[in-house]
């Protein structure tokens, strides 16, 4: 993957923790105003429809859906090379933190102030 890029993980193990795809799409549209920034969508294969919904809404060649296309090690490589990460409350938050990548975690507020 060619930098600069950010990575969005729109899925979570618990569907109740998933931010609506239309909101992720809105953020992606705003991020595309940054010159040359690509946006990669990553996540579990059984949630591929989330990435497809975001891509359909944004319709831009710099938004690339990798959901279900990467294994765990490859996902860590994507995170490690990113400019920043946007995710739901999931393991991705902890992985990005461990790799010292800037991360924005969208949460329902149960753990406010904990991280």
C-alpha positions in Angstrom: 0.0 0.0 0.0 1.3 3.4 -0.9 1.3 6.1 1.8 -0.2 8.4 2.7 -3.3 6.4 3.7 -5.7 6.0 6.6 -7.4 2.8 7.4 -11.1 2.4 8.5 -12.3 -0.7 10.3 -16.1 -0.3 10.2 -16.9 -3.6 11.9 -16.8 -4.9 15.4 -17.4 -8.4 16.9 -20.6 -6.9 18.4 -22.9 -5.4 15.8 -24.3 -3.1 18.5 -20.9 -1.4 18.6 -20.8 -0.6 14.9 -21.1 3.0 13.9 -23.5 3.4 10.9 -21.8 3.0 7.5 -23.3 6.2 6.2 -21.3 8.1 8.9 -18.1 6.3 8.0 -18.9 7.3 4.3 -19.3 10.9 5.3 -15.9 11.0 7.1 -14.3 9.2 4.1 -15.7 11.9 1.8 -14.2 14.6 4.0 -10.8 12.8 4.2 -10.6 12.7 0.4 -10.0 16.5 0.4 -6.5 15.8 1.8 -4.2 15.6 -1.3 -3.3 12.1 -2.1 -4.7 10.4 1.0 -6.1 7.0 0.2 -8.6 5.2 2.4 -8.5 1.5 3.0 -11.4 -0.3 4.5 -10.4 -3.4 6.5 -12.3 -5.9 8.6 -13.7 -9.4 8.9 -14.9 -11.2 5.8 -18.3 -11.8 7.1 -18.8 -8.0 7.4 -17.8 -7.3 3.8 -21.1 -5.7 3.1 -20.1 -2.8 5.4 -17.2 -1.9 3.2 -19.3 -2.4 0.1 -21.9 0.1 1.5 -19.2 2.7 2.2 -17.6 2.3 -1.2 -21.0 2.5 -2.9 -21.8 5.7 -1.1 -18.5 7.4 -1.6 -17.6 6.2 -5.1 -14.0 7.3 -5.3 -11.0 5.4 -6.6 -9.0 6.3 -3.5 -11.4 4.4 -1.3 -10.4 0.8 -1.5 -12.3 -2.1 0.1 -10.0 -4.7 1.6 -12.6 -6.2 3.9 -12.2 -9.9 4.0 -9.1 -9.6 1.8 -6.5 -9.6 4.5 -5.5 -12.0 7.3 -4.7 -10.8 10.7 -0.9 -10.4 10.0 -1.7 -8.4 6.9 -4.2 -6.2 8.7 -1.5 -5.4 11.3 0.8 -4.4 8.4 -1.9 -2.1 7.0 -2.4 -0.5 10.4 1.4 -0.1 10.9 1.8 1.8 7.7 -1.2 4.0 8.1 -1.2 7.7 8.8 -4.1 7.1 11.3 -6.8 4.5 12.0 -10.5 5.0 12.5 -12.4 2.2 14.1 -15.3 1.1 16.3 -14.7 -0.3 19.8 -12.7 -3.4 18.8 -9.3 -5.1 19.0 -8.2 -2.6 16.3 -8.0 0.2 18.9 -5.5 -1.9 20.9 -3.5 -3.0 17.9 -3.2 0.6 16.6 -2.2 1.8 20.1 0.4 -1.0 20.4 1.9 0.2 17.1 1.8 3.8 18.2 -0.5 4.8 15.3 -2.9 7.7 15.9 -6.4 6.2 16.3 -9.9 7.5 16.6 -12.2 5.0 18.2 -16.0 5.5 18.0 -17.6 4.0 21.0 -21.0 3.9 22.6 -19.5 5.5 25.7 -19.4 2.6 28.1 -15.6 3.1 28.7 -15.4 6.8 28.5 -12.1 8.1 29.9 -10.6 4.7 30.2 -8.4 5.0 27.2 
